[in-house]
């Protein structure tokens, strides 16, 4: 019984530490400044006033690839109403892998290469895709781990735009 309590206590402590290290909904979204393929800086703070979808992904990730067509459709549909999408690639191959992928799939929203700091700031991304929805005031409204369908994302962002 004593070992169960100790194990339970350690597990509970680990859960609490993890819960507090992950940006919680309604928390201010951590700023980042990362480079796009053309060398331009993409900075979350400069997107203030827009609803921003921050999507951690990789080219080799099947569910990540499955999300992209829906993201592109919604970006085209809602960009003029204040939607921004930023794809943060976690590919270890960097631009050598990511740039041809962007071209092949005609990704029109900004894509940047993530670093260890942005991963840490967003709570340590444990699985991809992981998507954060940030409102126009810069607050995280939702964190979604796994495939985010076009219809799911549209339901979330329509209310924020």
Secondary structure, 3 states (H helix, E strand, C coil): CHHHHHHHHHHHHHHHHHHHHCCCCCCECCCCEEEECCCCEEEHHHHCCCEEEEEEECCCCHHHHHHHHHHHHHHHHHHHHCEEEEEEECCCCCHHHHHHHHHHCCCCCEEEECCHHHHHHCCCCCCCCEEEEECCCCEEEEEEECCCCHHHHHHHHHCCC
